[in-house]
Amino acid sequence: MASYHAAAARRRRATGPAPSLTGPASDVHPVLRRSTAPPAALDLLAQARAGLDEAAVLETPNERYATAHLAALRTAAAVLAARGRPEPTSRRRAKIRSAWEVLPEIAPELAEWSALFASGARRRARAEAGIQGAASRRDADDLIRDVAMFLRLVERMLVLQPVLPQPRQDMDQPDPGEHDTGRDMPDAG
């Protein structure tokens, strides 16, 4: 008898309706699907992730700081590759702007991140030049943490989009082969 109830429960789970969109929050689980981010943006995100991993294992604070800042720059470049629009020719020749200047125009939700990383550009240049003490261990650790958070945010923004499950069409029609007898619980013995 126990196998009959177990088989019926499996059939109900397999053919039952999708979680209710109006039911309790625990019934709704977003399904992550990949978006159509351009290959260039995905490649830049992969390079940023690799750079961040490298920064975490480097020994000197200057190297760690410069490598982490470069990972942030590649992350910003991924946003620009995915959302950017070419500027008019006359302006493009007039002034070259950094990614940190353009990013808030393309993605206003990242303006604070842009300001944070723009403020570290001079320190990165000094660290890359090998100037002793350009970045302390704490500076490098803080930047690595900030870049990791920025990268995760951008990855979710560009690559993963949560999509709620759609209700099934046959939700209102009961399965003709099943009758609910109230004995859904498996036997203990």
Secondary structure, DSSP 8 states (H G I E B T S, - for coil): -HHHHHHHHHHHHHHS----SSS-GGG---EEEE----HHHHHHHHHHHHHHHHHHH-SSHHHHHHHHHHHHHHHHHHHHHHH-----HHHHHH----HHHHHHHH-GGGHHHHHHHHHTHHHHHHHHTT-TTSS-HHHHHHHHHHHHHHHHHHHHHHTEEEE-----TTTTS--TT----S--S----
